[in-house]
Amino acid sequence: MSALGERAETPSVARLRRARFAALFVFFAFSAAVADFLARIPQFKEDLDLDDAQLGLALLGSPVGALVAVQLAGTAAGRWGSRRVARVSVIGGCLSLLLPAFAWDLPSLAVGLLVLGGLMGFTDVAANAQGVAIEQQLRRPIMNSLHGGYSLGGLFGALIGSGAAALGITPRVHLSIMAGVLAVAVWVGSRALLGPADDPHVRAPETVPAPDTSTDADRAPAPAEGGLGRLLAGYRAVVLLALIGLCSFVGEGAVADWSGVHLRETLDSSAGVAGLGFAGMSVAMAAGRFAGDHVVERFGPVRVLRVGALIAALGMTIALVTPWPAVSVLGFTLFGIGVAPVAPVTFSAAGNTPGVPAAWAISRVTGIAYIGLLAGPPVIGFIAHHTSLTTALAIPAVLVAVIALTAGAVRR
């Protein structure tokens, strides 16, 4: 009999590998769609004649939509399965690039980003729940590599967007083409995701042994025996994991939304170079995440997050104090190396929290983390409007230090 209890058969290794590739492609596609828009933010700012505060207000639409969506996504995945939710939401999210592409003023841009963010919020939770399900059945860590697909998608979208900007292709033409291409590609590439019969994500994670990715030093004492003590310990862990995600997402959102503006306006770079700050972070995050499963398994998640937080703080500092665009891009790249393991380690820990259903824990951690995307870009915009963008971007450098202090929450 299978360890899954009611299920008579565990999916074959080949089936799980196909599902892993499909999940990776979902992460890639929805990140690429978002990055295609992000790379054109400076052009939208110019075309719609927005100041920093107005741009921050428009960018608020995407995280608001995502924040609302992730509160509902756990329930949706539990009812219809993470496969169906992930496929529908990521295809819709790719097509929703058409909304900001055809925006004509501040309100229409904000509404378009609200829809885009909502669909991507559903995708985020469903794709992570799918990843936890595959990880549990493979009995080894894979979440870093799945999030590596997200980073590759960000790199792909950023490079396509920067290339389109350098060639003088309008955002409307560029985003319309990418919406169609990505939607068709992900419809084909996501078919192998685990269906409801093989997907245990709605069950409490202790029913399927979680992969052990910690060292002896990282292993925490088991929760006290008894249902209530175990439940409270689980909820306390979810809160701390959510705080780690919040600090990381503020930094990722800041680099994604404002690095191009910083390079273009503060350092007077060209339009083509402006997108390379986010591209550099994406390259570093992709490399760090594809190596991350091995690194976390060897050194333990706590140590990896603490060292990464210090690297991220150093990188952001370099990006802000240098007068040279190339060095600033290097700083954003170092920031990406530092934060690379944070999201996959945090979401995996949430999905394997004893006593707490995986989909619920992931949706709550994701929801609170998305507050970083919700509050970060507009707060940075408002502070930049009254001081300077350099001063405002110092906030993420401070917040990543909090990750080093709270990293103990990812102990297994």
C-alpha positions as CSV (number, residue, x, y, z in Angstrom):
1,M,0.0,0.0,0.0
2,S,1.1,3.6,-0.6
3,A,2.2,5.9,2.2
4,L,-0.6,8.2,1.0
5,G,-3.2,5.9,2.7
6,E,-6.3,6.1,0.6
7,R,-4.4,6.2,-2.7
8,A,-3.6,2.7,-3.9
9,E,-0.5,3.7,-5.9
10,T,2.1,6.4,-5.7
11,P,2.9,8.0,-9.1
12,S,5.9,6.6,-10.8
13,V,9.2,8.4,-10.7
14,A,8.9,9.2,-14.4
15,R,5.5,10.7,-13.8
16,L,6.8,12.8,-10.9
17,R,9.7,14.0,-13.0
18,R,7.3,15.2,-15.7
19,A,5.2,16.9,-13.1
20,R,8.3,18.6,-11.7
21,F,9.2,19.9,-15.2
22,A,5.6,21.1,-15.7
23,A,5.6,22.9,-12.4
24,L,9.0,24.5,-13.2
25,F,7.5,25.7,-16.5
26,V,4.5,27.3,-14.7
27,F,6.9,29.2,-12.4
28,F,8.9,30.2,-15.5
29,A,5.9,31.4,-17.5
30,F,4.2,33.6,-14.8
31,S,7.5,35.2,-13.9
32,A,8.3,35.9,-17.5
33,A,4.9,37.6,-18.0
34,V,5.4,39.9,-15.0
35,A,9.0,40.6,-15.9
36,D,8.0,41.6,-19.5
37,F,5.9,44.4,-17.9
38,L,8.4,45.3,-15.3
39,A,11.1,45.9,-17.9
40,R,8.9,48.5,-19.5
41,I,8.1,50.5,-16.4
42,P,10.3,53.4,-17.3
43,Q,8.6,53.7,-20.7
44,F,5.1,53.6,-19.1
45,K,6.2,56.3,-16.7
46,E,7.3,58.5,-19.6
47,D,4.4,57.7,-22.0
48,L,1.7,58.3,-19.3
49,D,3.6,61.3,-17.8
50,L,3.6,59.9,-14.3
51,D,5.7,61.2,-11.4
52,D,7.2,58.9,-8.8
53,A,4.2,59.0,-6.5
54,Q,1.8,58.4,-9.3
55,L,3.8,55.4,-10.6
56,G,3.9,54.0,-7.0
57,L,0.1,54.3,-6.9
58,A,-0.3,52.5,-10.2
59,L,2.1,49.7,-9.1
60,L,0.0,49.3,-6.0
61,G,-2.6,47.5,-8.2
62,S,-0.6,44.4,-8.8
63,P,0.2,43.5,-5.2
64,V,-3.3,44.4,-4.1
65,G,-4.7,41.9,-6.6
66,A,-2.2,39.3,-5.5
67,L,-2.9,39.9,-1.8
68,V,-6.6,39.3,-2.3
69,A,-6.1,36.3,-4.5
70,V,-3.7,34.4,-2.2
71,Q,-6.3,34.6,0.6
72,L,-8.7,32.6,-1.7
73,A,-6.2,30.4,-3.5
74,G,-5.7,27.9,-0.7
75,T,-9.5,27.2,-0.7
76,A,-9.6,27.1,-4.5
77,A,-6.7,24.6,-4.6
78,G,-8.4,22.5,-2.0
79,R,-11.6,22.4,-3.9
80,W,-10.5,22.1,-7.5
81,G,-6.9,20.9,-7.1
82,S,-3.7,22.8,-7.5
83,R,-3.3,21.6,-11.1
84,R,-6.5,23.2,-12.4
85,V,-6.0,26.4,-10.4
86,A,-2.4,26.8,-11.6
87,R,-3.2,26.2,-15.3
88,V,-6.3,28.5,-15.4
89,S,-4.7,31.3,-13.5
90,V,-1.3,31.3,-15.2
91,I,-2.8,31.2,-18.7
92,G,-5.2,34.0,-17.7
93,G,-2.3,35.9,-16.2
94,C,-0.3,35.8,-19.4
95,L,-3.2,37.1,-21.4
96,S,-3.8,39.8,-18.9
97,L,-0.6,41.5,-20.1
98,L,-2.9,43.1,-22.7
99,L,-4.6,45.2,-20.0
100,P,-1.6,47.3,-19.0
101,A,-0.3,47.2,-22.6
102,F,-3.4,49.2,-23.7
103,A,-3.6,51.4,-20.6
104,W,-4.2,55.1,-21.5
105,D,-3.9,56.8,-18.1
106,L,-3.2,56.1,-14.4
107,P,-6.5,54.5,-13.4
108,S,-6.5,52.1,-16.4
109,L,-2.9,51.1,-15.7
110,A,-3.8,50.4,-12.1
111,V,-6.8,48.3,-13.0
112,G,-4.8,46.3,-15.5
113,L,-2.2,45.6,-12.9
114,L,-4.9,44.7,-10.3
115,V,-6.1,41.9,-12.6
116,L,-2.6,40.8,-13.5
117,G,-1.6,40.6,-9.9
118,G,-4.7,38.7,-8.9
119,L,-4.2,36.0,-11.4
120,M,-0.6,35.7,-10.6
121,G,-1.4,35.4,-6.9
122,F,-3.6,32.4,-7.6
123,T,-0.8,31.0,-9.7
124,D,1.8,31.5,-6.9
125,V,-0.1,29.6,-4.2
126,A,-1.2,26.8,-6.6
127,A,2.3,26.3,-8.1
128,N,3.9,26.2,-4.6
129,A,1.3,23.7,-3.4
130,Q,2.0,21.6,-6.5
131,G,5.7,21.8,-5.7
132,V,5.2,20.7,-2.1
133,A,3.1,17.7,-3.3
134,I,5.8,16.6,-5.8
135,E,8.6,17.2,-3.2
136,Q,6.8,15.1,-0.6
137,Q,6.3,12.2,-3.0
138,L,9.9,12.3,-4.4
139,R,11.2,12.4,-0.8
140,R,13.8,15.0,-1.6
141,P,14.0,18.8,-1.8
142,I,13.1,20.4,-5.1
143,M,11.6,23.8,-4.2
144,N,14.8,25.7,-4.9
145,S,15.0,24.4,-8.4
146,L,11.3,25.2,-9.0
147,H,11.9,28.7,-7.9
148,G,14.9,28.7,-10.1
149,G,12.4,28.4,-13.0
150,Y,10.8,31.5,-11.7
151,S,14.1,33.3,-11.7
152,L,14.8,32.1,-15.3
153,G,11.4,33.4,-16.3
154,G,12.3,36.8,-14.8
155,L,15.6,36.8,-16.6
156,F,13.9,35.9,-19.9
157,G,11.2,38.5,-19.5
158,A,13.6,41.2,-18.4
159,L,15.9,40.6,-21.4
160,I,13.1,40.5,-23.9
161,G,11.7,43.7,-22.4
162,S,15.1,45.4,-22.4
163,G,15.7,44.3,-25.9
164,A,12.3,45.6,-27.1
165,A,13.1,48.9,-25.4
166,A,16.5,49.2,-27.0
167,L,14.9,48.4,-30.5
168,G,12.3,51.0,-30.0
169,I,9.4,48.5,-30.0
170,T,6.4,50.0,-28.2
171,P,5.2,48.4,-25.0
172,R,1.8,47.8,-26.6
173,V,3.3,45.7,-29.5
174,H,5.8,43.9,-27.3
175,L,3.4,42.9,-24.5
176,S,0.7,41.8,-27.0
177,I,3.1,39.4,-28.7
178,M,4.4,38.0,-25.4
179,A,0.8,37.6,-24.0
180,G,-0.1,35.2,-26.9
181,V,3.2,33.3,-27.0
182,L,3.4,32.7,-23.2
183,A,-0.3,31.7,-23.0
184,V,0.0,29.0,-25.7
185,A,3.3,27.8,-24.4
186,V,2.1,27.3,-20.8
187,W,-1.1,25.6,-21.9
188,V,1.0,23.0,-23.6
189,G,3.8,22.8,-21.0
190,S,1.6,22.5,-17.8
191,R,-0.4,19.4,-18.8
192,A,1.8,17.0,-16.8
193,L,1.0,18.6,-13.4
194,L,-0.2,16.2,-10.7
195,G,-4.0,15.9,-10.7
196,P,-6.2,15.7,-7.6
197,A,-5.8,11.9,-7.3
198,D,-2.0,12.3,-6.8
199,D,-2.0,15.7,-5.1
200,P,-1.9,15.5,-1.2
201,H,-1.4,19.3,-0.8
202,V,-4.7,19.7,1.1
203,R,-3.7,17.2,3.7
204,A,-1.6,18.0,6.8
205,P,2.0,17.6,5.7
206,E,2.9,15.2,8.5
207,T,0.9,12.5,6.7
208,V,3.6,12.3,4.1
209,P,7.2,12.5,5.5
210,A,8.9,15.7,4.5
211,P,12.3,15.7,2.9
212,D,15.0,16.3,5.5
213,T,17.1,19.2,4.2
214,S,18.7,20.2,7.5
215,T,21.9,19.6,9.3
216,D,22.0,18.3,12.9
217,A,22.5,21.9,14.1
218,D,19.4,23.0,12.2
219,R,17.0,20.4,13.6
220,A,14.6,21.9,16.2
221,P,13.1,19.9,19.0
222,A,9.8,18.2,18.1
223,P,6.6,20.0,19.1
224,A,5.2,19.0,22.4
225,E,2.9,16.0,22.3
226,G,-0.8,16.8,22.2
227,G,-3.0,18.2,19.5
228,L,-3.3,21.8,20.9
229,G,0.5,22.2,21.6
230,R,1.3,20.9,18.1
231,L,-1.3,23.2,16.5
232,L,-0.1,26.3,18.3
233,A,3.5,25.5,17.5
234,G,2.5,25.1,13.8
235,Y,0.7,28.5,13.7
236,R,3.6,30.2,15.5
237,A,6.0,28.8,12.9
238,V,3.7,30.1,10.1
239,V,3.8,33.6,11.5
240,L,7.6,33.7,11.6
241,L,7.9,32.2,8.1
242,A,5.5,34.9,6.9
243,L,7.7,37.6,8.4
244,I,10.8,36.2,6.6
245,G,8.8,36.2,3.3
246,L,7.6,39.7,3.9
247,C,11.2,41.0,4.3
248,S,12.4,39.2,1.2
249,F,9.5,40.3,-1.0
250,V,9.9,43.9,-0.1
251,G,13.4,43.7,-1.5
252,E,12.5,41.7,-4.6
253,G,9.6,44.0,-5.3
254,A,11.8,47.1,-4.9
255,V,14.5,45.8,-7.3
256,A,11.8,44.7,-9.8
257,D,9.9,48.0,-9.8
258,W,12.5,50.6,-9.0
259,S,15.9,49.4,-10.1
260,G,15.2,50.4,-13.7
261,V,14.1,53.9,-12.6
262,H,17.2,54.2,-10.4
263,L,19.5,53.3,-13.2
264,R,17.7,55.4,-15.8
265,E,17.1,58.6,-13.8
266,T,19.5,58.6,-10.8
267,L,22.5,57.2,-12.7
268,D,21.4,58.5,-16.2
269,S,21.8,55.1,-18.0
270,S,20.3,54.3,-21.3
271,A,16.8,52.7,-21.7
272,G,18.5,49.3,-22.6
273,V,20.7,49.3,-19.5
274,A,17.8,50.3,-17.2
275,G,16.3,46.8,-17.3
276,L,19.6,45.1,-16.5
277,G,19.3,45.7,-12.7
278,F,16.3,43.4,-12.5
279,A,17.9,41.0,-15.1
280,G,21.1,40.8,-13.0
281,M,19.1,39.9,-9.9
282,S,17.1,37.3,-11.9
283,V,20.3,35.7,-13.2
284,A,21.8,35.5,-9.7
285,M,18.5,34.1,-8.2
286,A,18.3,31.5,-11.0
287,A,21.8,30.3,-10.4
288,G,21.4,30.4,-6.6
289,R,18.2,28.5,-6.7
290,F,19.3,25.7,-9.1
291,A,22.2,25.1,-6.8
292,G,20.1,25.8,-3.7
293,D,18.7,22.3,-3.0
294,H,22.3,20.9,-2.7
295,V,23.5,23.9,-0.7
296,V,20.6,23.8,1.8
297,E,21.0,20.0,2.1
298,R,24.7,20.4,2.9
299,F,24.7,23.5,5.2
300,G,21.2,23.6,6.5
301,P,18.5,26.2,5.8
302,V,19.1,28.4,8.8
303,R,22.8,29.0,7.9
304,V,22.0,29.5,4.3
305,L,19.4,32.2,5.0
306,R,21.6,34.0,7.5
307,V,24.6,34.2,5.2
308,G,22.4,35.1,2.2
309,A,20.8,38.0,4.2
310,L,24.3,39.6,4.7
311,I,25.2,39.2,1.1
312,A,21.8,40.8,0.1
313,A,22.4,43.8,2.4
314,L,25.9,44.3,1.0
315,G,24.7,44.1,-2.6
316,M,21.9,46.6,-2.1
317,T,24.3,49.0,-0.4
318,I,26.7,48.8,-3.4
319,A,23.9,49.3,-5.9
320,L,22.9,52.6,-4.1
321,V,26.2,54.2,-3.3
322,T,28.0,53.7,-6.6
323,P,27.8,56.4,-9.3
324,W,28.4,53.9,-12.1
325,P,25.5,52.0,-13.7
326,A,27.6,48.8,-14.3
327,V,28.6,48.6,-10.6
328,S,25.0,49.3,-9.6
329,V,23.9,46.3,-11.7
330,L,26.5,44.2,-10.0
331,G,25.1,45.3,-6.6
332,F,21.5,44.3,-7.6
333,T,23.0,41.0,-8.8
334,L,24.6,40.4,-5.4
335,F,21.3,41.2,-3.8
336,G,19.7,38.4,-5.9
337,I,22.3,35.9,-4.8
338,G,21.5,36.7,-1.2
339,V,17.7,36.4,-1.4
340,A,17.7,33.5,-3.8
341,P,17.0,30.7,-1.3
342,V,14.6,32.7,0.9
343,A,11.3,32.1,-0.9
344,P,11.7,28.4,-1.7
345,V,13.0,27.5,1.7
346,T,10.3,29.5,3.4
347,F,7.4,28.1,1.3
348,S,8.7,24.6,1.6
349,A,8.9,25.0,5.4
350,A,5.4,26.3,5.4
351,G,4.1,23.4,3.3
352,N,5.7,21.0,5.7
353,T,4.7,22.6,9.0
354,P,3.5,19.9,11.4
355,G,-0.2,20.1,12.3
356,V,-1.1,22.7,9.6
357,P,-2.6,21.9,6.1
358,A,0.0,22.6,3.4
359,A,-2.2,24.7,1.1
360,W,-3.5,26.8,4.0
361,A,0.0,27.5,5.4
362,I,1.4,28.3,1.9
363,S,-1.5,30.7,1.2
364,R,-1.1,32.5,4.5
365,V,2.7,32.8,4.3
366,T,2.4,34.0,0.7
367,G,-0.4,36.4,1.6
368,I,1.6,38.1,4.3
369,A,4.7,38.0,2.2
370,Y,2.8,39.8,-0.6
371,I,2.2,42.6,1.8
372,G,5.8,43.3,1.1
373,L,4.9,43.7,-2.6
374,L,1.8,45.7,-1.6
375,A,3.5,48.1,0.7
376,G,7.0,48.2,-0.7
377,P,6.8,49.8,-4.1
378,P,4.3,52.5,-3.2
379,V,6.1,53.4,0.1
380,I,9.4,53.6,-1.8
381,G,7.7,55.8,-4.4
382,F,6.3,58.2,-1.8
383,I,9.5,58.3,0.2
384,A,11.4,58.9,-3.0
385,H,9.0,61.7,-3.9
386,H,9.8,63.5,-0.7
387,T,13.5,62.6,-0.3
388,S,15.3,60.7,-3.0
389,L,15.0,57.3,-4.6
390,T,18.4,56.3,-3.2
391,T,17.2,56.9,0.3
392,A,14.0,55.0,-0.3
393,L,15.8,52.0,-1.7
394,A,17.8,51.7,1.6
395,I,14.7,50.3,3.2
396,P,15.1,46.8,1.7
397,A,18.8,46.7,2.8
398,V,17.6,47.1,6.4
399,L,14.8,44.6,6.1
400,V,17.0,41.7,4.8
401,A,18.9,42.0,8.0
402,V,15.7,40.9,9.8
403,I,15.8,37.7,7.8
404,A,19.2,36.8,9.5
405,L,17.6,37.4,12.9
406,T,14.5,35.2,12.3
407,A,16.0,32.5,10.1
408,G,15.6,29.9,12.9
409,A,12.0,29.6,11.9
410,V,13.0,27.4,8.9
411,R,14.5,24.7,11.1
412,R,13.0,21.2,10.4
